[in-house]
Amino acid sequence: MSLRTKLKKVLPSISITEQEALDAGDVWLEGSIYRGKPDFAALRDVPAATLSQEEQAFLDGPVAQLLEMIDESEIQAGIHLPEHILDFLKKERFFSLIIPKKFGGLEFSPYANSTIVATISTKSSAVAVTVMVPNSLGPGELLLHYGTEEQQNHYLPRLANGRDIPCFALTSPEAGSDAGGIPDIGVVKEGEFNGETVLGLEVTWDKRYITLAPIATVLGLAFKVQDPDKLLGEKEDLGITCALIPHDHPGVQLGNRHDPMGVRFYNGTTRGEKVFIPMDFIIGGQKNIGRGWQMLVSCLGAGRGISLPALGVSVSQVAFKGAAEYSAVREQFGLAIGQFEGIQEKLADIAGKTYLQEAMRVLTTEGLGMGLKPSVVTAIAKYHMTEIGRDVLNSAMDIQAGKAIQRGPQNTLATGFVAQPIAITVEGANILTRNLMIFGQGVMRCHPYLQSMVESIHSQEKDADATFNRILRKTVSYSTANALRAFKHGLLPFTAPSASSLAEVRQYEKAVHKLSSRLAVYADFSLLVLGGKLKQAEMLSARLGDVMSYMYAAMASIKYYEQKVSSADRAEAAPYFHYATRWALQQAEQALHSFLDNFPASGTRKFMRVLTWQYGYKMPTISDDLVRELAHQAQLDTAIKKQLTHLVKPTPGDGHDINEQAYKAKLANLDGLAKVRKAIKSKQIRAGVRFEQTLDNALAASIIDATEYASLVDYNRKREIAIRVDEFDFDMNLLRPDGSRADSQDASLRDAS
């Protein structure tokens, strides 16, 4: 019995849905990481993302107007998204970011799309999701890539100007992550349409979690097609198919809503029982019956890399800006809380991870802007950027403590805290994304020979044995080269390459090469020892996926530092860069250790440790000094800090504005505050019960002059407002700081600020 025949009994074949998923996307930087040779030359050749004049004008115009219109407290206290907000979104073509200009769309880049969604999300998750969905996976993108000319000419202009609101229904009660197992069925048969008997489909479906479904005018629908009467050919099961159905088509049910954690975007159900649709409703026409899964996977990769990572970055930037400003303004025990090491540890983590988030956002959208659809990279971005966003937000909640848990216009964290789990659950729940998708798809996509080897093992061709043997020889040669590279980098770590012109970058570039070489060896041995069982060993494969992910993050950090940080700002940016890159590398190394510790074959485990010198070289660590340095930098008003919080656009009187005013007022009064503290310490004056009394004493003793006194009084007033939390009367009507009731138009405390 040949080796190929033996392996055929052990290794499962690639299913049709798996093959379609593998064929739908591109391999990008993750391929070189997996193979042990991270391609920094390709990384540095990626064109830097910038906003065009038109895109910047849209941010400065309609987006800025939208932010001023949004009253998040009013939205959350209501039931529906305000009609004037929806009308504005339609009028200004917020639903057409990806639609070409020839159809009346804006045709913005992935980077601009991400920036717009993330900016809106800093003010309102509900509005951001409403904008996000039509510009992500849905009828618009499916029509662009697969629609007939007639479908494109009819729908795309209507989607661009808001005459049609789209939704896309994929998830069923019985099929969530296993989208390929959807139970919704369309049966090929003849029926009546527009008074004529035509060939079509009788479709029955039950879908849930469908964003915009309650207000949609056109329904995108995924279902399986069956042809029991063989009207289209000899096959009965024709596969997943996508159709576009007007909301008022007979039998379509839309309208029932879910309540996603009280976040007021429209999300709900759609159902239909034996609804007849003509073949013209199929996206791309009858020829696309059965191509739905391929279409969905192809389009999902791009959307997954833009929208949900944008929400993760948004919440990180909000958390960073708010936590840094609060740490500088809030005082306890006579000191700003940002001077306490416990706060500094949290604040540094927030700052470093926010830098990493922005670096990953930029690099991922740059790749998409090149026309690539790297499904593994977008899965990495979706999983890790939403999870890091949740982590950063939790740390910011810890810093702001009581202020963070009192809802109201001044709380800039509450909405994100409630909404972040939504980003984590949609477009593939994060457990699925980490445990099955990143390495599960990555191993088949990135290994140079594995997919063709599996195909040759299950091939029925006469020369299958010869083909298999040829591929096997190449695979052995590839794995041997991986082992030798890892051994050399372990024994002689200085041999790892680095081409950066910046001395501070080279150690990290070398570290990525060392980790990548280990990953290639561990992946090879996993396939050799576990074979098809690796698919079920989710915890092991997830750890290998984590290594790929964190090395991608480290490469993003390096590219951002080299290309997005100006040489004049590098000294201030260095602590952010060092923290972010070291954290990513440490996570990758920890994942490798955990993988080895849990590898089931003890002999192989020991051999891999020796082969890769796992007992030797350690990654650069995050020291206490680095934490203190970054926490200090995070509380300064620097160019890099502005760059890492650029998505947050304070509008007059909102929580961001109130916090920023107090923070900037403090920075403007550091000299005066130092004089007052010195006078108290030397007992020239006595501290008052309230700070304003202390200022009166300082003025009377000529410690400060009248100009300094006025400026400090102004700072103290802004500080007191910033550290306040919102109050409500017994019936939960919002109150101003003076105790008077604020109506809905005044809820943002504009008068107070």
N, C-alpha and C positions, 0 to 999 in steps of 0.2 A: 504494500500500500504506500503510495507516494505521500510526501509531506503535505502537498496541497490537499489531498483527499482527507488526511487526518485533520487538518485545520478546518476543512469544510464542515466537519461534524461539530467543531467547537465554536467557531466564530459565526455569529449571525450575519446574514446578508444586510445590505443597506436597503431600508424600506423606501417606497416611492416618496412618501412625505419627507423622509430624511434626505433623500437624494435631491428633491426639489429645494429643500432648505440649503443644502450644500452648494447647489448650482446658482442660488439667487444672489449671493453676496460676493464681495471681493476680499482678498487677503492683503493686508497692509503691513504696518509696522509690527503687528503681533506675530506675523509669520517669522520674521527674523529673530524675535525674542524667543519663540518656541524652539527654533533650530539652533540656539546657542550662539548666534552671531548678531546681536542687535545692530541694526543698520542706522548708525548716527548720521552718515552722509545723507541718506534719504530723509531722515528727520530734519536736518538743517536745510534741505532743499525744498521743504514744504513751504509754499508761499505764505507770507505772514498775512493774517486776517486783518482787514481794515473795512471801515464803513465807507461806502460811496457817498458823494455829496447828497444824492437823493435819499439814501438810507439815513444819514445824519439829520437831514431836514425833517424826515418823518419822526425821528426821535425828538427833535427839538420842537416840532409842531404838534401833530395829532397825539403823540404819546404823552407829551407834557400837558396838553389840554385834558386828556383823559385822566391823568393822575390828579389834576385839580378838581375834576368832576366827581371823583370817587370818594364816597364817605363809607368806609368799610364797616363802621359801627351800624350805620343805617342799613347797609346790605345784610349784615348778619342778624339784625333785629327784625328784618322783613321776611317775606316768603319767596318773592320773586326778585330776580335781578331787575333793577329799575329800568323802566322802558326807555328813558332818555339815554341811558348807557348803551343799551342794545342798538338804539337808533343811531347813536354816534359811531359805534363800531361798524355798522353797515355803511353809513355815509362815508366814512374815512377809509373804507376798504381794508379793515383789519383782518377780514377773513380771506384775503387774497394775497398773502405774503408769498406763497409759492406758485401762484398762477401767472403764466406768462403775460406780458404786456399786450400781446396781440389779442388776448381775450379780456382785456380790461383789468388785469391783475397788476400787482406791484413787482413781482418777479425779483424778490430780494434774495440775498445770499443766505446760506445756512447760518453764518455768523450773525448777520443782521436779524434773522428770524429768532435766533436764540437770545440775542440782546434785547429785543423788543418784548418777548414773552417774560424774560427774567426781570426786566424793569417794571413791567406791570405787576408781576408777582410780589415785588417788594411792598406794594400798596394793597393789593387784593388778590388772594388766591382764586376767588370765585371768578373774577373778571379774567385773570390770566388763563385759567383752564378753558373758559369760553372762547378765548382767542386761540389758544393752543390747538384745540382739537381739529378745527377745519384745516389747519396748516400742518397737521401731522397725518397719521394714518386715517384715511377716509376717502370719500368719493372724489375729492379734488385731485389727490395724488394718483389714485387708481385710474381716473379718467385721463390724466396727463400721459401716463405710460401705456395704458391698455385700451382706452376708449376708442370707439369709432369716430371718424371725423364728424359725423352727424351728432353724436353724443357730446363731443367736445364743444362744438359750435353752439349747441343748445344750452348745456349746463354751465360751462365754465364762466361765460359772462354773467350769468345769474348768480353763481357762487361768488364771483368777484365783487359784485356791487351789493350783495346781501339780499337780493330778492329771494334767493333760496338759502335756507340754513340746512347744512348737511349733518347727518350722523352716520355712524357705521356700526352695525350690529353683528358681533362675532360671538360673544360669550353667552353660553346657555347655562341654565341651572345644573345640567349634568356634565358640562364640558367647559372648564375654565382654562387652566394651564394646558390641558390636552385639547387644544383647539381642533386637532385632526379628528377627534372623536365626537364632533358635534352631531346631535341627533336630528337636527332640522333637515327636512327632506323636501326636495322638489321632484315631482314625477312628470316625465315627459308625456304630454297628451295634447289633443286638440281642444280648443275652447273658444268662447266668444270674446272678442275685443273690438270695440268701436263698430259693433254691428256686423262683424265678419267672423267667420270660423278660421282660426289660424292655429299654427303649431306653437305650443308654448310649454309652460311648466305650471303644475298645480303645487303650490308651496305651502307647507305648514311649518311654523316656527314659534319658538318661545325664547326670547332673549332678555337678559338683564344687564345692569351696570352700564347702560348705553348713554354716554354723555351727549347732551343736546337733544336726545330723543323727544323729550316732552314739547320742544318748540320746533323740531325739525320739519322742514317742508319736503325733504327728499331723503329717503332711507336707503343706505347701502346695506346689503344683506348677504351674509355668507351661509351657504347650505350645501348639502350633498345632493347630487342629481342621480336619480334612478330612472332607467328606461326599460320597464318590465315588458312592454310590448315591442321593444327593439325597433322603435320608429326612426332612430338615428344610426343604427348599426347593430352589430352582434353583441356588444357589451351591454350588460344591465347596470352595473355600478360605474358611473362616469366620473365620480370624484367631486371635490369641493368646487363650488362655483360662486361667483360674485355677481350680484344684480343691483340695479338702481331703480327704486320704486317710488313714485310720487306719494306723498303722505295721504292724499285724498283718494288713492286708488281703492276700489271696492275691496273690503275685507281687511285693510291695514289698520292695526290698532296701535296708536301712539298716545302718550299722555300721562299715564301713571308715573309717579315720581318716587325715587329713593330719597333718603336724607343722608348724604355722605358727611357724617360728623358735624352737621349743621353748617357746612360750607355751602353757600347758596348758589353754586353752579347747577345747571339743569342736568339731571342724571336720572334715568328711569328705564322703563321696560318697553318692549314692543312685541306684539304677538300677531299671528295670523293663522287662520284655519282654512286650508284648501283654497288659498288665494291664487287665482289664475293670472299669470303674467305672460305676455308675448315674448318671443325670443329677443326682440329688440331691447328689452329691459336688461339683458345680460351685458355686463361691462365688456365691450369689445365684440359683442354679438355672439351668435351661436357657436362660432369657432372656438370661443374661450370657455366652453363648458368643460369642467374638469381642471382648468388651469388656475382656479382660485387660490389654492394654497401657495403656489409659486408666486402669484401676484402679490399676495398678502405678505409673504416673507420678504420679498424683494423690497416692498415699500416700507415695511415695518422697520427695517434696519435703519433707514435714514431718520424716520420720525423718532425712534427710540433714542437716537444720539443727539437730538436737538431739544425736544420739549421737556422731558422729565429731568435730564441733567440741568437744564436751565432753572428749573424749580429748585433743585438742590443747591446750585450756586447762589441763587437769589436769597434763599433762607440763610445761607452762610454769611453773605455780605450784610444782610440786615442784622444778624446776630453779632457779627464782628463790630460793625459801626456802633450799635447800641451798647454792647458790653464795654467797648473801649471808652466811649464817652461817659457812661455811667461810672466806670472805675475811676475816672479822673475827677468826676464831680462829687460823687457820693463820699462823705467822710464819716468815719467812726473812730473813736478813741483818739481824735485829734489829727488823724491822717486820712488822706484819700485812700480808699480801699484798694486801689491799684498798686499801692506800695506794700501790701501784705503778700507774702510768698504763696499762700494758698490761692489767692485770686490770680496772682501772676501765672501760676501753673495752668490754670484754666484758660486765662486770656491768651497766653502764648500758644496753647493748643488750638484755640479758635483762630488766631491770626495765621499760624502756619498752615492749617488745613484750608482756610479760605484762600490763601495763595495757591495751594495745590488744586483746589476746585476750579479757580479761574484758569489756571494753566491747562487743566484737562479740558475745560469747556472750549478754550481757544483752539487747542490742537485738534480736538475731535471735529469741530465745525470747519476747521481748515481742511481736514481730510475730506469731509463731505463736500466742501466747496470745490475740490478738485474733481468732483464727479464720481468719487468712489462710494461704494456701499459696503463698508467693512462691518459685517454683522457681529463679529466677535468684539471688535472695538466698541461698537455702540452698545453692546450688552455690558461690557466693562463699565462704560460711562454711566449707563442707566443704573446699574446695581451700586457701584461704589460711590457715585456722586449723590445719589439719594440717601444712602446710608451715612456718608460723611456729613451731609446736611443735617440729618437727624442728630448725629453725635455733637456737632457744633452747636446746634440749637439747644440741646440739653445742657451743655456747659454754660451757655449764655443765660439760660433760665436759672442755673445755680448762682451765677454772679448777681443777677438782678433780684433774685430771691422773692420777697413779698411783692415787689413791684411787678414781677413777671407773671404772677398768678391772678392779678386783678384785671379783669377784662374792662375794656373801654378804649376811647380814642388814643389815649397816651401810651397804651401797651402796644409796642411794635412787634412783640414776639408771639402774642397769643394766637393770631390767625395762622401763622406758619406752623406753630406747635400742633395745632389741631389738623392742619391740612397736610403736613408732611407724610403721615402714614398713607395718604391717598396716592401720592406719587410713588410710594414704595410698593403698592399693591397692583398698580395697573400696568398694562403692556407687558405682562409676565410678572407674577409675584417674585419678589427678590430671592426667596429661597430657591425657586425654580431656576432663576437666572444664574445664581451662583453655582448651585449644585449640579445642574445638568447642561446649561447652555455654554458658559464661557469656555471651560476646558472640553466639554463634550463635543461642541462644534469645533473648537480650536484644534483638537487633536486630529480630526479628519481634514480640516482645511489647511492646517499649517504644516503637518508632516508631508515631506515631499513625495512619499511613495505609498503611504498607508491606504489611501482611498483606492488607488489603482490596484494595490495588492489584494484588498478585499474583493474587488470586482473580478480579479483574475481567479481567486479562490473559488468563487461561485459561478464562474463562466462555464458555458456549455460548448465553447468553441473547441475544435480539435487540437489547436496548438496552445491550449490553456496551461498545460504543464510547463511548456517552454517559456511562455510569457511570465508565469509565476516565478520560475527559477531566475529569469533575467532581473525581475523586480527585486527578488530576494537578495541577489548579489549586491545590487545598488543599496538596498536597505542596510545590509551588513556593513558595507563600506561607510555609509553615512553614520551609523551608530558607532563604529570604531573611531571615526574622526571626532565625534562628540566626546567619547570617553578620553581620548588623548588630549583634547583641548581642555577639558575640565581638570584632568590630572596636572597638566602644565600650569594652569592658572592657580591651582591649589598649592602646588609645590613652589612655583615661582610667581607669586602674585603680581610682581612688578611688570611681568610680560603682558598683562592685559592692556589692550590698546586704548589710546585716548587721543583725539584730534582737536580738542577744544583749545582756543586761544587764551582762555581764562584759566589761571592756575587753580582757582577755587573750584572749578567745575571738574577738573581732570580726575580727582579722586573718586567722584561719583560716577563718571563715565566708566572708569575701570571697574567699579563695584558692580555696575549693571552687567558688564561683560562676564564677570565672575559668577554672578548669580544665574545669568542666562545659561552659561555653560553647564552649571549643575542641573538646571531645569531640564535641559535636553537629555542628559543622562538618565535622570529619574523618570522622565516620560518614556524613554526607550525601554528601560527595565520594567516599567509598569505594563507596557504593552506585551513585552516578552513573557513575563511571569503570570500576569492576570488575564491577558487576552480580552475576550469578550466580557469577562466578569468586571472589568474596570468600569463599565457602564453602570453597574449596580453598586460599585464601591464609591458612593457619592461623596462621602467625607474625604476620601483620599483624592479623588479627582478635583473636588472643590479647592483643596489646598494647592494643587498644581495650578488651577485657574487663578487663585489668589496671587501666586508668584508672577504669572503673566500680567495680571492686572496692576500690581504695584510697581512692576518694572515699567509698564506703560506710563503710569503716573510719574515715576521718577524721570523718564525721558521727557514727558510734558513739562515738568518743572525745569529741567535743564534748558529746553528750547525757549520757554517763556523768559527765563533769566537772561539768556543770551540775546534774544531778539526783541522782547517786549519791554525790558527794563533798560532805560537809557544809561549810558556810562556815568552820567552825573548822579544818577540815583542809586547806583549799585551798592554803595556803602550802606545806605539806609535799607536797601532791599535784601542785603546779604543775610541777616538773621532769619527773614521769612524763607528765603531760598534754602538755607542750610537746614532749618527745622523741617520744612516740607519734604525735602529730598531724603533726609536721614530717616524721617518717619516712614516714608514709603519703602525704603530699602530695608529697614528693620522689620516691617510687616512681611516683606517678601522672605527675608531670612527666617523669620519665625515660622512662616508657613512651610518652608523646606524642612526645618527641624521637626515640626509636627508630623509632616508626611513620613519622614524616616522613622520617627518614633512609633508610628502606627502601621508601618508596612508589614503585611502578614508573614512574609517569608524571611525568617531571621538570618539565614545565610546570605541571601541577596542583600538584606538590609546592611549587614556588616560590610559586605564587599563594596556597596555604594558609598558608605562612609569613608572607607579607605581610599577608594578611587577618586573621590571629590575632596579629600582632605577636610572633611566636615569638622574635624577636631581643631582645625587651625584658625585661619583668618576670620576676623569678626568685622562686621560693618561699622562705620562711624556711628557713634551714639549721640543721643540728645542729652547734653550735660545740663546741670543746674545753672551754670553760667549762661548757656545759650537761652534757657528759659527766661532768666532775668533780663537778658539783653533784648530778647524779642518782646517781652511784656512791656519794657520801657519804650521801645520803638512803637509799639501798638498804641500807646497813649499820646504820641506826638502827632502833630498835624503835618504830615509829610506827603510828598508827591506819590510815593509808593502806596501809602495808606489810602489816598484818594483814588488811586488806580484800582485798588482791591475792594473799594466800596462804591465804584462808579455807577453801579446799577441803582443805588438808592438815591432817589431824587426828592428831597424834602419839598413839600409845598407849604405855603404859609399856614401856620397854626396846627399842622398835623404833628403826630408824636415824634417823627424824625426831626422836624424843624425845632420843636421845643427842646429836645435833647441837644441838638447841634448848637443852638443859640447859647445854652448854658455852658457847653464845652468850650466854644470859641471865646466866650466872655471870660472864662477862667484863664485860658491861655493868654489873653490880652492883659490880665491883671496879676500875672505871676510875681512881678516885682513888688507890687503893692501888698500882695498876700504875704510875701516873704518878710517885708518890713513889719507887718502886724504880728506875725508869728515870732519874729526876733524880739520885738518889744514885750510880748507876753512872757517869753522865756527869760528875758533879763529883768522882768518884773517892773518895767517902765509903765506898763498899763495892766489893768486887770481884764480878764476875759469876761464878757457878759454872759448872761444865761442864754441869750440869743445872739447870733453873729452880728446883727445890726447894732446891738448895744456895744459890742466890741469895737465896731467901726466908729461909733460915736466917741468912745474913749480914745481911740487912736487919733481921731481928728482933733479932739480937745487937747491932747498932749503933743500935737504937731508932729506925730510920727508920719502921717500922710497929709498931703495938702488937699484943698477943696476939690481939685480936678480928680485926684486919685480917689477921694472919698465918693464922689458922684459915680465914678466908674465901678467902684467896688459895690456900692449899693445896687447899681444896675445888675451886676453879676449875681449878687445875692438873691435878688428878686427872681432872676432867671433860674438860678440853682434851685430855689425853693419850689418853683413850678415843675422843674424837671424831675425832682425826687418825689413829688406828689404822685398819688395814684387817683384814678377816677372814682368819684363818689356818686351815689344814686340815692334818691329819696326812698321812702318805704315801698313805693309802687314802681321802683326801678326807673325813675326818670332821671336822666343825667343832670348833675349839678355843676355849676361853675365853682371855681375856688372860693368865690365870695359867698357861696351858699345859695345863689339864685338858680332857678331852673333853666336849663339850656334846651331849646327846641331842636328838632332834627337838623335844621339848617345850621345850628350853632354848636353842634355836638363836638366839633373838633377843637373846642376851646380857643377859637381864634382871638376872642377878646382877651383871654388870659395871657396870651403870648404877645 
